[in-house]
């Protein structure tokens, strides 16, 4: 799936839709995400850490 980058302050972000969040079992209200670069690609996964407060 190709996605556009969206301007956010002085950086850029990628919009992640609900379908992808559901496939990754990520609840954006309580979960954090982990990302890493591997072989010139961005890997996004659910973090074992939770949001505080």
C-alpha positions as MATLAB code, in Angstrom:
seq = 'XXXXXXXXXXXXXXXXXXXXXXXXXXXXXXXXXXXXXXXXXXXXXXXXXXXXX';
ca = [
       0.000    0.000    0.000;
       1.482    3.371   -0.988;
       0.863    6.292    1.367;
       1.617   10.016    1.222;
       3.625   11.698    3.963;
       1.732   14.396    5.878;
       3.385   17.579    7.185;
       3.457   17.724   10.996;
       5.266   20.667   12.579;
       8.881   20.521   11.434;
       8.650   16.847   10.414;
       6.539   14.402    8.441;
       4.206   11.595    9.494;
       2.376    8.642    7.975;
      -1.351    8.198    8.593;
      -2.118    4.644    9.789;
      -5.736    3.685    9.152;
      -7.936    1.604   11.481;
      -7.640   -1.548    9.367;
      -3.859   -1.631    9.797;
      -4.174   -0.871   13.525;
      -6.647   -3.744   13.900;
      -4.376   -6.154   12.004;
      -1.503   -5.201   14.343;
      -3.850   -5.392   17.377;
      -2.916   -1.839   18.370;
      -5.268    0.299   20.452;
      -4.037    3.888   19.923;
      -5.653    4.953   23.213;
      -3.461    2.640   25.346;
      -0.716    1.097   23.202;
       2.559    2.483   21.926;
       4.221    1.483   18.656;
       7.777    0.435   18.018;
       9.506    1.213   14.741;
      12.864    0.278   13.274;
      14.687    0.482    9.962;
      15.556   -2.834    8.335;
      16.928   -3.293    4.800;
      15.863    0.238    3.754;
      12.326   -0.369    5.062;
      10.375    0.898    8.055;
       9.039   -1.874   10.331;
       6.091   -0.889   12.578;
       4.967   -3.159   15.422;
       3.116   -3.053   18.723;
       5.346   -2.089   21.639;
       5.250   -4.112   24.858;
       5.121   -0.714   26.666;
       1.852    1.081   27.389;
       1.044    4.806   27.402;
       1.247    6.434   30.810;
      -1.636    8.472   32.197;
];
